[in-house]
Amino acid sequence: AASMVETEDDAEVLRGKIDALSEMLAGARHVVVYTGAGISTAANIPDYRGPQGIWTQQKKAPAGKAGSLSSGSRAGGVDKLGVTPTEGH
């Protein structure tokens, strides 16, 4: 399987993109946004299918423990009350 590399724009380029998006949103009557799990992995929130993903960990969990991996504020073993959203959030 091919591996994807996450890249980041520098702050000035990112700010320009955010400003352009803000203008489009301000003029829109309706907006729908689709994102993938990658928007949260940058904030240290696990994805579902990756090596440390919630579903992957559920498959590895002993009987009776898998349910606790996918529910509540500690789903995936991460305290979601302690994560910091990224600008994408």
C-alpha positions as CSV (number, residue, x, y, z in Angstrom):
1,A,0.0,0.0,0.0
2,A,1.2,3.5,-0.9
3,S,2.1,5.8,2.0
4,M,0.8,9.3,2.1
5,V,2.9,12.2,3.5
6,E,1.2,15.0,5.3
7,T,2.4,18.4,4.3
8,E,1.8,21.8,5.8
9,D,1.7,25.3,4.2
10,D,3.7,28.0,5.8
11,A,1.7,30.4,8.0
12,E,1.4,33.1,5.3
13,V,0.1,30.7,2.7
14,L,-2.3,29.1,5.2
15,R,-3.6,32.5,6.3
16,G,-4.3,33.4,2.6
17,K,-6.2,30.2,2.1
18,I,-8.2,30.7,5.3
19,D,-9.1,34.3,4.3
20,A,-10.2,33.2,0.8
21,L,-12.3,30.4,2.3
22,S,-13.8,32.9,4.8
23,E,-14.9,35.1,2.0
24,M,-16.5,32.2,0.1
25,L,-18.3,31.1,3.3
26,A,-19.5,34.6,4.1
27,G,-21.2,34.8,0.7
28,A,-22.7,31.3,0.8
29,R,-26.3,30.6,1.6
30,H,-25.6,27.0,2.4
31,V,-22.4,25.1,3.3
32,V,-21.5,21.4,3.6
33,V,-18.0,20.4,4.6
34,Y,-16.7,16.8,4.2
35,T,-13.5,15.9,6.0
36,G,-11.6,12.7,6.7
37,A,-10.1,11.4,9.9
38,G,-6.9,13.2,8.9
39,I,-8.3,16.5,10.1
40,S,-8.2,15.2,13.7
41,T,-5.0,13.1,13.6
42,A,-3.0,16.4,13.5
43,A,-4.7,17.2,16.9
44,N,-3.6,13.7,18.3
45,I,-7.1,12.3,18.0
46,P,-6.7,8.7,16.6
47,D,-8.3,7.7,13.3
48,Y,-10.3,4.6,12.9
49,R,-8.4,2.3,10.5
50,G,-4.7,3.3,11.0
51,P,-2.2,1.2,13.0
52,Q,-3.3,2.9,16.2
53,G,-6.8,3.5,15.1
54,I,-9.8,2.8,17.2
55,W,-11.2,0.0,15.1
56,T,-7.7,-1.6,14.8
57,Q,-7.3,-1.5,18.6
58,Q,-10.8,-3.0,19.1
59,K,-9.8,-6.0,17.0
60,K,-6.7,-6.5,19.2
61,A,-8.5,-5.9,22.5
62,P,-9.2,-8.8,24.9
63,A,-12.8,-10.0,25.0
64,G,-15.0,-7.5,26.9
65,K,-12.6,-4.6,26.6
66,A,-13.2,-3.6,22.9
67,G,-16.4,-1.5,23.7
68,S,-14.5,0.9,26.0
69,L,-12.2,1.8,23.2
70,S,-15.0,3.4,21.1
71,S,-17.2,5.3,23.6
72,G,-17.0,8.4,25.7
73,S,-14.4,11.1,26.1
74,R,-11.6,8.5,26.2
75,A,-12.5,6.7,23.0
76,G,-9.4,5.2,21.4
77,G,-7.5,5.6,24.7
78,V,-7.1,9.4,24.1
79,D,-8.5,12.0,26.6
80,K,-10.5,14.1,24.1
81,L,-11.1,16.7,26.7
82,G,-7.4,17.4,26.7
83,V,-6.7,17.7,23.0
84,T,-6.2,21.0,21.2
85,P,-8.2,21.5,18.0
86,T,-6.2,22.6,14.9
87,E,-7.1,25.5,12.7
88,G,-8.9,23.0,10.4
89,H,-11.3,22.2,13.2
